[in-house]
Amino acid sequence: MNRFPPRPHPALTSLLGAWALAACSAEETAAVEEHLTDCASCAEEAVRLRDAVALLHPEDSLDLDPALRSRVLSHCLGRRPARIPVPGWAAPYEAETARLDALLRDIGEPDWRAPVRLAWFDGRRAAEREVSVAAVISHLTAVDGLVAGSLGLPDPVPGPAAGPPAPPVGETGEPPDGAVPAGPPVSPARRTEALWTAEDGQPSGSAHTAWRDQSRALIRSASFAGEGTAARSVEYGRFSLPLQDAFLDRAFECWVHAEDVADAVAYPYEPPAPSHLHRMIDLAARMLPDAIAGRRRAGLAPPPHTLTAAGAPGRALHLEVEGSGGGHWYIALDSPAARAAPETEVAHVALDGLEFCRLAAGRVEPKEAAAGQDGDPEAIRDVLFATASLSRL
């Protein structure tokens, strides 16, 4: 016996489209499907309609969106602000370490051994070195340790073997060759080599744990630090930065090396938030006058055109960074202490924001940078080469 009253053929035929879209009521669905067992023409039409619906609704991927974790965290923090907020100057570092941590949680054990090409500009030419993903993370841990020390946190880089007291350090921030330093090395490159040596033979995943624990401790310490902490000096060997700028520097390097790792393991990765990217670009622009002066001392750039007193107007290059996070900066060319302003402009360079960051990270050589240029070619060359010289291992 039929559960439902019989319906005429035209009525059932008119329901086939709705049935194919699963839009019929339970009663209509049962009536159509019972009719299809007895009517060959309607059964053929039903198959054609179901096939058409399948084309309109392709199967969705079961893979989660890689950005899902960051969106959920952002939403949660927006709904309920942290009890102890992270200071604004540490926010880019917090964001970039969280994004890299999410990437590292998603990769498999074989990925930790994937080859990564580290590139930088040594002042004269491009340099590179191939290491593993685990080694890249240890490199971040080693250099972040400079900031950790300024906040009273343990240094992850071991000190040298016992030996005679070290003589005073030189211009590089390290003792002369052959001398035993009094503590862990200061320069980022030597710190990295020391930590790689100390971690040789350890499980690859331990590099992630050490880096993650240290980055969280840095953010926590910055959040509880008192007034004046942001101006505390962090020594990098050849130069120093205020703590707030050191956090920006570490955020920039975290992003750059996260992209290196993402490329090595075929993981989608986006640039930083525009406001954070702008602050990273601003730090690089502020460092350029000292970088130009350093290249001159090393004989890598021609001498200044004029001697400019501190605070006096001097020749300037107008650096225009376009796109997300961009802006306008005037770079002092003859002395880091000179005042750069639009009225002293002798050259103009325009670069895309990501292109400028790749140049500052050593991923693009100065001669290959896609820059719009106008004015004094020597000034333009000095700034482009100085930008690339900000990079390091």
C-alpha positions as CSV (number, residue, x, y, z in Angstrom):
1,M,0.0,0.0,0.0
2,N,1.3,3.5,-0.9
3,R,2.1,5.7,2.1
4,F,0.9,8.8,0.2
5,P,-2.0,9.4,-2.2
6,P,-1.0,8.9,-5.8
7,R,-0.2,12.0,-7.8
8,P,-0.7,12.5,-11.6
9,H,2.3,12.1,-13.9
10,P,2.5,15.8,-14.9
11,A,2.7,16.9,-11.2
12,L,5.5,14.4,-10.5
13,T,7.4,15.5,-13.6
14,S,7.2,19.1,-12.5
15,L,8.9,18.1,-9.2
16,L,12.0,16.6,-10.8
17,G,14.0,19.8,-10.8
18,A,13.3,20.5,-7.1
19,W,14.0,16.8,-6.3
20,A,17.4,17.0,-8.0
21,L,18.2,20.1,-5.9
22,A,17.0,18.3,-2.7
23,A,14.4,21.0,-2.3
24,C,11.3,18.8,-2.0
25,S,9.5,18.0,1.2
26,A,9.7,14.5,2.6
27,E,6.3,13.6,1.2
28,E,7.2,15.0,-2.3
29,T,10.6,13.2,-2.3
30,A,8.9,9.9,-1.5
31,A,6.3,10.3,-4.2
32,V,8.9,11.2,-6.8
33,E,11.2,8.4,-6.0
34,E,8.4,5.9,-6.0
35,H,7.3,7.2,-9.4
36,L,10.9,6.9,-10.8
37,T,10.8,3.1,-10.2
38,D,7.9,2.8,-12.7
39,C,8.6,5.6,-15.2
40,A,11.7,5.1,-17.4
41,S,11.5,8.5,-19.1
42,C,11.3,10.4,-15.8
43,A,14.1,8.2,-14.4
44,E,16.4,9.3,-17.3
45,E,15.5,12.9,-16.8
46,A,16.2,12.6,-13.1
47,V,19.7,11.3,-13.8
48,R,20.4,14.2,-16.2
49,L,19.2,16.7,-13.6
50,R,21.3,15.2,-10.8
51,D,24.4,15.3,-13.0
52,A,23.8,19.0,-13.9
53,V,23.4,19.8,-10.2
54,A,26.7,18.1,-9.4
55,L,28.4,20.4,-12.0
56,L,26.9,23.4,-10.3
57,H,28.2,22.4,-6.9
58,P,31.7,21.0,-7.1
59,E,33.1,19.2,-4.1
60,D,34.8,21.5,-1.6
61,S,38.3,20.7,-0.4
62,L,38.5,19.2,3.0
63,D,41.8,21.1,3.7
64,L,41.5,23.9,6.3
65,D,42.3,27.4,5.3
66,P,45.9,28.0,6.5
67,A,44.8,31.5,7.7
68,L,41.9,30.1,9.8
69,R,43.9,29.9,13.1
70,S,45.1,33.6,12.8
71,R,41.5,34.7,12.0
72,V,40.1,32.9,15.0
73,L,42.7,34.3,17.4
74,S,42.2,37.8,16.0
75,H,38.4,37.5,16.5
76,C,38.8,36.2,20.1
77,L,41.2,39.0,21.1
78,G,38.9,41.5,19.5
79,R,36.0,40.2,21.6
80,R,38.0,40.0,24.8
81,P,41.1,42.1,25.1
82,A,44.1,40.7,26.9
83,R,44.3,41.5,30.6
84,I,47.9,42.6,30.3
85,P,48.1,44.1,26.8
86,V,51.2,43.8,24.7
87,P,52.8,47.2,24.1
88,G,52.3,48.6,20.7
89,W,56.0,48.5,19.8
90,A,56.0,44.7,20.4
91,A,52.8,44.0,18.5
92,P,54.4,43.3,15.1
93,Y,56.8,40.8,16.7
94,E,53.9,39.1,18.5
95,A,51.9,38.8,15.2
96,E,54.8,37.5,13.2
97,T,55.9,34.9,15.8
98,A,52.2,33.7,16.0
99,R,52.0,33.3,12.3
100,L,55.3,31.4,12.1
101,D,54.3,29.2,15.0
102,A,51.1,28.3,13.1
103,L,53.1,27.3,10.1
104,L,55.5,25.2,12.1
105,R,52.7,23.4,13.8
106,D,51.3,22.4,10.4
107,I,54.4,20.9,8.9
108,G,55.4,17.2,9.1
109,E,58.6,15.6,10.4
110,P,60.2,15.3,7.0
111,D,59.7,19.0,6.4
112,W,62.1,19.9,9.2
113,R,64.9,18.6,7.0
114,A,63.8,20.4,3.9
115,P,66.5,22.6,2.3
116,V,66.1,26.3,2.7
117,R,68.3,28.9,0.9
118,L,69.3,31.8,3.1
119,A,70.4,34.8,1.1
120,W,72.0,38.1,2.1
121,F,74.2,40.9,0.7
122,D,77.7,41.0,2.3
123,G,78.4,44.6,1.2
124,R,80.0,43.8,-2.1
125,R,78.0,40.9,-3.5
126,A,75.2,38.5,-2.9
127,A,75.9,35.6,-0.6
128,E,73.8,32.5,0.3
129,R,73.8,29.3,2.3
130,E,71.6,26.2,2.2
131,V,70.4,24.9,5.6
132,S,67.5,22.9,6.9
133,V,64.1,24.3,8.2
134,A,65.2,23.4,11.7
135,A,68.4,25.4,11.3
136,V,66.5,28.5,10.2
137,I,64.4,28.4,13.4
138,S,67.6,28.0,15.5
139,H,69.0,31.0,13.7
140,L,66.0,33.0,14.8
141,T,66.4,31.8,18.4
142,A,70.1,32.8,18.4
143,V,69.5,36.3,17.3
144,D,66.3,36.8,19.3
145,G,68.6,35.9,22.3
146,L,70.2,39.3,22.0
147,V,66.8,40.9,22.8
148,A,66.2,38.3,25.5
149,G,69.4,39.3,27.3
150,S,68.4,42.9,27.4
151,L,65.2,41.8,29.2
152,G,67.0,39.7,31.7
153,L,66.1,36.4,30.1
154,P,68.5,33.5,29.6
155,D,70.7,33.5,26.6
156,P,70.1,30.4,24.4
157,V,73.6,30.6,22.9
158,P,76.3,28.9,25.0
159,G,79.4,30.7,26.0
160,P,82.9,29.6,24.9
161,A,85.1,27.0,26.6
162,A,87.1,28.2,29.6
163,G,90.2,30.2,28.7
164,P,92.2,33.3,29.5
165,P,90.3,36.6,29.8
166,A,89.4,38.2,26.5
167,P,90.9,41.5,25.4
168,P,88.5,44.4,24.6
169,V,86.2,44.0,21.7
170,G,86.9,45.7,18.4
171,E,84.6,47.5,15.9
172,T,82.8,44.3,15.0
173,G,81.6,43.8,18.6
174,E,83.7,40.6,18.9
175,P,87.2,40.0,20.4
176,P,90.1,39.8,17.9
177,D,90.6,36.5,16.1
178,G,92.1,33.9,18.3
179,A,91.0,35.5,21.6
180,V,88.5,33.7,23.8
181,P,85.4,36.0,24.4
182,A,84.1,36.5,28.0
183,G,80.6,35.3,27.1
184,P,78.4,34.3,24.2
185,P,79.2,36.0,20.9
186,V,77.4,39.2,20.0
187,S,77.3,39.3,16.2
188,P,74.2,37.5,14.8
189,A,76.3,35.3,12.4
190,R,78.7,34.1,15.2
191,R,75.8,33.5,17.5
192,T,74.0,31.4,14.9
193,E,77.1,29.3,14.2
194,A,77.6,28.7,18.0
195,L,74.0,27.6,18.4
196,W,74.1,25.3,15.4
197,T,77.1,23.6,16.8
198,A,75.6,23.2,20.2
199,E,72.3,21.8,18.8
200,D,74.0,19.3,16.4
201,G,72.4,15.9,16.7
202,Q,69.3,17.1,18.6
203,P,65.8,16.2,17.3
204,S,64.6,18.7,14.7
205,G,61.4,19.5,16.5
206,S,63.3,20.8,19.5
207,A,64.3,23.9,17.5
208,H,60.6,24.8,17.3
209,T,60.1,24.3,21.1
210,A,63.1,26.4,22.0
211,W,62.2,29.2,19.6
212,R,58.5,29.3,20.6
213,D,59.2,29.3,24.4
214,Q,61.7,32.1,24.0
215,S,59.5,34.2,21.8
216,R,56.6,33.9,24.2
217,A,58.9,34.8,27.1
218,L,60.0,37.9,25.2
219,I,56.4,39.0,24.6
220,R,55.5,38.4,28.2
221,S,58.5,40.3,29.5
222,A,57.8,43.2,27.2
223,S,54.2,43.3,28.4
224,F,55.2,43.5,32.1
225,A,58.2,45.8,31.6
226,G,58.1,49.2,33.2
227,E,58.4,52.6,31.7
228,G,61.6,53.4,29.9
229,T,62.1,49.8,28.8
230,A,61.4,50.6,25.2
231,A,64.5,52.8,25.0
232,R,66.9,50.2,26.5
233,S,69.8,49.5,24.2
234,V,70.3,46.1,22.4
235,E,73.8,45.4,21.1
236,Y,74.1,43.7,17.7
237,G,77.9,43.8,17.5
238,R,78.5,46.5,14.9
239,F,75.6,48.6,16.0
240,S,72.9,48.9,18.6
241,L,69.1,49.5,18.6
242,P,66.6,50.7,21.1
243,L,64.6,47.7,22.4
244,Q,61.4,48.9,20.6
245,D,63.4,49.0,17.3
246,A,65.0,45.6,18.1
247,F,61.5,44.1,18.4
248,L,60.7,45.5,15.0
249,D,63.9,44.1,13.6
250,R,63.1,40.7,15.0
251,A,59.5,40.9,13.6
252,F,61.0,41.7,10.1
253,E,63.4,38.8,10.2
254,C,60.8,36.4,11.5
255,W,58.5,37.3,8.6
256,V,61.4,37.0,6.0
257,H,62.5,33.6,7.3
258,A,58.9,32.4,7.6
259,E,58.6,33.1,3.9
260,D,61.8,31.1,3.3
261,V,60.4,28.2,5.2
262,A,57.0,28.5,3.5
263,D,58.6,28.4,0.1
264,A,60.6,25.3,1.1
265,V,57.6,23.3,2.2
266,A,55.0,24.8,-0.3
267,Y,53.0,26.5,2.4
268,P,50.9,29.7,1.6
269,Y,52.1,32.7,3.4
270,E,51.0,36.3,3.3
271,P,52.9,39.6,4.1
272,P,52.5,41.3,7.4
273,A,49.5,43.6,8.2
274,P,49.9,47.0,6.4
275,S,50.4,48.9,9.7
276,H,53.1,46.5,10.8
277,L,54.8,46.5,7.4
278,H,54.9,50.3,7.5
279,R,56.8,50.3,10.8
280,M,59.3,47.7,9.5
281,I,59.9,49.8,6.4
282,D,60.3,52.9,8.6
283,L,62.9,51.2,10.7
284,A,64.9,50.3,7.6
285,A,64.6,53.8,6.3
286,R,65.9,55.3,9.6
287,M,68.9,53.0,9.5
288,L,70.0,54.0,6.0
289,P,72.1,57.1,6.9
290,D,74.2,55.0,9.3
291,A,74.4,52.2,6.7
292,I,75.7,54.7,4.1
293,A,78.3,56.0,6.5
294,G,79.4,52.5,7.4
295,R,79.9,51.6,3.7
296,R,82.0,54.7,3.3
297,R,84.2,53.8,6.3
298,A,84.7,50.3,4.8
299,G,85.7,51.8,1.4
300,L,82.6,50.5,-0.3
301,A,81.1,54.0,-1.2
302,P,82.5,57.3,-2.3
303,P,83.2,60.0,0.3
304,P,80.4,62.5,1.1
305,H,80.1,65.6,-1.1
306,T,80.2,68.0,1.8
307,L,80.9,67.9,5.5
308,T,77.6,68.6,7.2
309,A,77.3,69.7,10.9
310,A,74.9,67.9,13.1
311,G,71.4,69.2,12.6
312,A,72.3,71.3,9.6
313,P,70.6,70.7,6.3
314,G,72.3,68.3,3.9
315,R,71.8,66.5,0.6
316,A,68.8,64.1,0.8
317,L,67.3,61.3,-1.3
318,H,63.5,61.1,-1.4
319,L,62.6,57.5,-0.8
320,E,59.0,56.7,-1.9
321,V,57.7,53.3,-1.0
322,E,54.5,52.4,-2.8
323,G,51.7,50.0,-1.9
324,S,50.7,48.5,1.3
325,G,52.7,49.8,4.3
326,G,54.4,52.5,2.1
327,G,55.1,56.1,2.7
328,H,57.7,58.8,2.0
329,W,61.1,59.2,3.7
330,Y,64.0,61.6,3.2
331,I,67.4,60.0,3.6
332,A,70.4,62.0,4.7
333,L,73.3,61.3,2.3
334,D,76.4,63.1,3.7
335,S,76.1,62.5,7.4
336,P,73.7,60.5,9.7
337,A,73.4,63.6,11.8
338,A,72.4,65.9,9.0
339,R,68.8,67.1,8.5
340,A,67.2,65.7,5.4
341,A,64.2,67.6,4.0
342,P,62.4,68.0,0.7
343,E,64.2,71.3,-0.1
344,T,67.6,69.4,0.0
345,E,66.5,66.6,-2.3
346,V,69.0,65.6,-5.0
347,A,67.4,62.3,-6.1
348,H,64.2,60.3,-5.9
349,V,63.7,56.6,-5.8
350,A,60.3,54.8,-5.9
351,L,60.0,51.2,-4.9
352,D,57.1,48.8,-4.2
353,G,56.8,48.0,-0.5
354,L,57.5,44.3,-0.8
355,E,60.3,44.9,-3.3
356,F,62.0,47.3,-0.8
357,C,61.7,44.7,1.9
358,R,63.2,42.0,-0.3
359,L,66.0,44.4,-1.1
360,A,66.6,45.1,2.7
361,A,66.5,41.3,3.4
362,G,69.1,40.5,0.7
363,R,66.7,38.6,-1.5
364,V,67.2,41.1,-4.3
365,E,70.5,42.6,-5.4
366,P,70.7,46.4,-5.6
367,K,71.2,46.4,-9.4
368,E,68.2,44.2,-9.9
369,A,65.8,46.2,-7.7
370,A,62.8,47.3,-9.7
371,A,63.0,51.0,-8.8
372,G,61.9,54.2,-10.5
373,Q,64.8,56.6,-10.4
374,D,65.4,60.3,-10.9
375,G,68.3,62.6,-10.0
376,D,71.8,62.0,-8.8
377,P,72.8,58.4,-9.9
378,E,75.5,58.2,-7.3
379,A,73.1,59.1,-4.5
380,I,70.6,56.5,-5.8
381,R,73.3,53.8,-5.9
382,D,74.4,54.6,-2.4
383,V,70.9,54.2,-1.0
384,L,70.1,51.0,-2.9
385,F,73.4,49.4,-1.9
386,A,73.0,50.6,1.7
387,T,69.5,49.1,1.8
388,A,70.8,45.7,0.7
389,S,73.6,46.0,3.3
390,L,71.1,46.0,6.1
391,S,70.7,42.2,5.4
392,R,72.8,39.6,7.2
393,L,72.9,35.9,7.9
